[in-house]
Amino acid sequence: MDDQKYIRKVQTSVSNFIYCGDEFLMLKRGPHKRIDPSKLNGVGGRIDPGEDMLNAVIRETEEETGYKVDYSDIEFTGLLKLEGGYDEDWIVGIFKIEVKDKLIPIGNKTDDGELMWIDKDKVLDSEYELIDDLRYYFKDLVEGKEFLFMNAKMNQAEKVTDFKISKLKK
């Protein structure tokens, strides 16, 4: 067995898709961001050393939106593995959180970019460029009937070249 193919740096992160009714709070990442500049995604970020995914999603949600949430608000959606395309591979915990109103506590302009509410049926067809992997799982995320376990192979342009998804009923 060639162990060299398994030796790559791996980052761990969380992506949280906050919703209110039929709208999702999406982040148009700032053009200054190193990862996915100017692209649309949920809110989230890297998991700090010693932190687990649940505490990371709580922290990132508050840091990026001001919404204060706890464990009971969080819905686990799945795991995504991104291979290639970036300097490192990524393991991303995907979550959803429902909020009671669309008034973003810290406002819609942040250090990370611009937050905007978009109807669930328009996210994939919005005028904004999405992170590429989101096109492959967003509809399943919205439906929320199954846990999603995904693998995306990326090219140097950070575009998906191969995507596999396995689903497990909740």
C-alpha positions in Angstrom: 0.0 0.0 0.0 1.3 3.5 -0.9 0.9 5.5 2.3 2.0 8.7 0.5 -1.4 9.2 -1.0 -2.9 9.5 2.5 -0.4 12.1 3.7 -2.1 15.5 3.3 -2.7 18.3 5.8 -6.4 18.3 6.9 -8.4 21.2 8.2 -11.6 20.7 10.2 -14.4 23.2 10.1 -18.1 23.7 10.4 -20.7 25.2 8.1 -24.0 26.3 9.6 -27.1 27.1 7.6 -29.3 29.4 9.6 -32.9 29.6 8.5 -36.1 31.5 9.4 -39.2 30.2 7.7 -38.3 29.5 4.0 -35.2 31.8 4.0 -31.6 30.9 4.7 -29.0 33.3 6.0 -26.1 33.2 3.5 -22.7 34.8 3.7 -21.2 36.3 0.7 -17.6 36.0 1.7 -15.4 39.1 1.3 -13.1 39.5 -1.6 -10.2 39.6 0.9 -10.8 36.1 2.2 -8.2 33.5 1.4 -10.7 30.6 1.2 -13.6 31.0 -1.3 -13.4 34.8 -1.7 -16.6 36.5 -2.9 -18.5 33.2 -2.8 -21.8 32.4 -1.1 -21.9 29.9 1.7 -23.4 29.3 5.1 -21.7 30.8 8.2 -18.9 28.9 9.9 -15.2 28.4 10.1 -12.4 26.4 11.5 -12.6 24.3 14.6 -10.2 25.6 17.3 -7.7 23.3 18.9 -9.4 21.4 21.7 -12.9 22.3 20.4 -15.5 19.9 19.1 -17.9 20.5 16.2 -20.9 21.4 18.3 -19.1 24.1 20.3 -17.5 25.4 17.1 -20.9 25.8 15.4 -22.2 27.7 18.5 -19.1 29.9 18.6 -19.0 30.6 14.9 -22.7 31.4 14.8 -22.4 34.0 17.5 -19.1 35.4 16.1 -20.4 35.8 12.5 -24.1 36.7 13.2 -24.6 37.6 16.8 -27.3 34.9 17.2 -26.9 33.1 20.5 -27.7 29.4 20.2 -27.2 26.3 22.3 -27.1 22.6 21.7 -30.9 22.2 21.6 -31.1 24.6 18.6 -28.6 22.6 16.5 -29.6 20.1 13.8 -26.7 17.9 12.5 -27.0 17.5 8.8 -23.8 15.7 7.8 -20.1 15.5 7.1 -18.3 16.7 3.9 -14.8 15.7 2.9 -13.1 18.0 0.4 -10.1 16.5 -1.4 -7.7 18.6 -3.4 -8.2 22.1 -4.9 -7.1 23.8 -1.7 -3.7 23.8 0.1 -5.2 21.2 2.4 -8.1 18.8 2.5 -11.1 19.7 4.6 -13.5 17.8 6.8 -16.6 20.0 7.3 -19.5 19.4 9.8 -22.7 20.6 8.2 -25.5 22.0 10.5 -28.8 23.8 10.4 -30.2 26.2 13.0 -33.6 27.7 13.0 -33.9 31.3 14.4 -37.1 33.1 15.4 -36.6 36.3 13.4 -34.5 37.6 10.6 -33.0 40.6 12.4 -29.3 39.8 12.4 -28.0 40.8 15.8 -24.7 42.2 14.5 -26.1 43.6 11.2 -25.5 42.3 7.7 -21.9 43.7 7.1 -19.2 41.8 8.9 -15.4 41.3 8.7 -16.1 38.0 6.9 -18.4 39.6 4.2 -22.1 40.4 3.8 -24.9 38.4 5.3 -28.2 38.1 3.3 -31.5 36.2 3.6 -32.3 34.2 0.5 -35.4 32.1 -0.1 -34.5 28.4 -0.1 -35.8 28.0 -3.7 -33.5 30.8 -4.9 -30.2 29.9 -3.2 -29.0 27.7 -6.0 -30.1 30.1 -8.7 -29.1 33.4 -7.0 -27.0 36.0 -8.8 -24.1 35.2 -6.5 -21.4 32.6 -7.1 -21.8 29.7 -4.7 -19.0 27.6 -3.2 -19.0 24.8 -5.7 -19.9 21.8 -3.4 -23.1 23.5 -2.1 -24.8 22.8 -5.4 -24.6 19.1 -4.8 -26.2 18.9 -1.3 -28.2 22.1 -0.6 -31.6 20.6 -1.6 -31.0 17.6 0.7 -29.9 19.9 3.5 -33.2 21.9 3.1 -35.3 18.7 3.2 -33.5 17.4 6.2 -34.8 13.9 6.0 -31.4 12.1 6.0 -27.9 12.5 7.4 -25.5 13.3 4.5 -22.0 11.9 4.2 -20.2 13.5 1.2 -16.9 13.4 -0.6 -16.0 16.0 -3.2 -12.8 15.9 -5.3 -11.8 19.4 -6.2 -9.5 20.8 -9.0 -7.1 23.7 -8.6 -9.9 26.2 -9.5 -11.8 24.9 -6.4 -14.4 23.3 -8.6 -15.9 19.9 -7.9 -14.7 17.2 -10.4 -16.3 14.2 -8.7 -19.0 14.1 -5.9 -20.3 11.2 -4.0 -23.0 11.3 -1.4 -24.3 8.6 1.0 -27.5 9.1 3.0 -28.6 7.6 6.3 -32.2 8.1 7.5 -32.6 10.1 10.6 
